Amino acid sequence: MKCQLLKLAAALYAAGAAGAKTHEPVDQGHPVKNVIVMLKNQAVQIDEEGRTELKTYNKFKAWCDKSTKSLNEDIESERALISKTKNQAFGKDKNMEELGKQISSLDAEIKRQQESIQSTNDQRTEQADAFAKADEDFKMTLDALTQAIDSLKASSADATATSDAEVASAAGLLQLPLVLGELSENQISLLEGKPPKDMMETRDYSFKSGDIVNLLMDLKQDFTKKQKEASKVESEAITEHGFVVEDLDKALKASEASKKEKESVLADVKGEHAELKTKLESTEKAREENMKLLDDTNKDCNLKASEWSERKEKRYNEVKAIKAAIEVLDKVTGVRTEVPTTQAAGLLASGSKVQPRSTDPVSVAVQLLRERARQGRADSAALEGFASKIETEPETAKTGKDLSMSIEKQIWALKSEQEKEDKKHLWCETQIDKSNTSFIDKTELLNKTAAKLLEKEAKIQELKEEISAAETKVSELKKSMEEATEIRKTNKEENMAAIKDAKAAQEAVAKAIGVLSAFYEGVGGSAFLQTGSKDAPDTWSGSYSGVADPNADGGVLGLLNTVAEDMAAMEIDTKSQESADEAAYEEEMKDSKKEEAAAKTEIELKTEEKTRQEKESRNFRRTKAMTDRELETIKNFLSDLSYSCSQKAYTERKEARTQEITDLEDAQTAIEKAFGVNTGSVFLAPVSPTVH
């Protein structure tokens, strides 16, 4: 504002100085002198008009430079904005394309998940139907077996051979698929009342109802067990199905939520793309208009430059002609004059068996018994007693038979001990195998649980960090919006003050123009009034044809109009800036609030997810602790088994006991040979089970 007022003051001073010039008075003496004076005055007028036009042209040229520069800057700014807007629109196109692909992918995933849930439910239904049918077959078979058993027991309580009715009743069971599938050929023959294939040639064979009843009771027990196992499998399948469907449903909901979110984002991106398209069209239109205006301005400026050159040259020639005329006239009058010039910037070891040294049977037996007694075994005293008895008692068959039977009792006792230890060892092996299998299973469960627990804890930490980041973002967005609001308030106040100043200046300049216009019109100086164009300052009209009005002058009103135009432009620019600032502020607030809402939604969803993950983590911790306790129990049990079920001790004891039995059998053989007796085996020794 102060700068514009200084310009106005300078213009008024220049106008006053110009008005103070005077022309040379006309000499009333020699006529030639009067002509020379007139020519000099005309030359001065030409110089004054030239200076005035130079000021006007310089003002017009300055306007041309300013206008072309402003238009070029606007065009370049619009070109950059068009390029930026196209890039932004291209980016939005890519965003929409990518979001479209992601939504299509989610649609396919949702369809696949829905089909997976349906397929899982269909499979469960098929399994349930198959179980129901199998269970019904079990019930029907068990009922038939129960009826057949009861019938056979009732009808053959005092009989030994089955009647035809009983055979028919048992044979009827062969119509049941489950029963038929469990029987061998001999068992089928038994139920049909036929002798087994391996007894087909035995004529005195008779069917025993007890055999059939036992067979049917075994079948019933087997089917009852299978039915319970099938029910257990079905129960486990139902539970597993519930877990699977729950996981699939969670995944489906997550996909649907993701799709909804991306569709929302896509709608926003489409809206932004439409805004960019509208902005691009308006900017391209403005650029085309500015380019046309620049072309028109260049044409006008070039034309005016050409006219100025022509007018300057004509004025120069005019002054040159006047100078020549004065020189000619001066020759007559002797008067000298100068024409003014114009101036235009990340166990027990068994002893070795000693061969008897004597060939006498009695001596051999005594020697063998005493050798075994000297080995320090548990039965050494008994063996020594046998040897002493052979030596002291007469060699009769009764003595030999008594000794042989005593040894037989010893052998039977040893075999009985071995049978008990074999059973215990078999039990140990079974328990160790079961415990080892359980240990492996529990260890695998522990490892899986620990891995799941680590995975949950990592997910919880990740969610905590993401929630913290989102909360920080919300805080920063709030702070940013508060700062933006404060800046907007300050800028608005400044813009309002500037608009107020511009209006006040325009009013003052309008008053000044009114005063000056009235003055010039009052003195008849209409030729001095310059009401320049709004876009370009006035210059001359038409081509230069010499001095037309000696009193022509100007520049002040044009400058005042320029000041008024600058103030009006300042008002318009400030209002435009205020509108742009307000629109940018509203857009920034809209985007920030949208980001804030998205961040808050993210916090809410991830907090819910964190709570769910923490609950699952606690469940895994409980499972891990329980599995740890179970493993410790298994370890302690295995430790106890390793102490009481030593394989080495068992093997050593078994080998020593086997050797002891062998030695006793050798002694028994020697005694029987020495006394000539053969008692045979009077005890039914137990048969040791096969130990693997």
Summary of the structure (lengths in Angstrom):
residues: 692
radius of gyration: 63.2
end to end distance: 113.1
largest distance: 208.8
contacts: 1900
relative contact order: 0.10
helix: 82%
strand: 0%
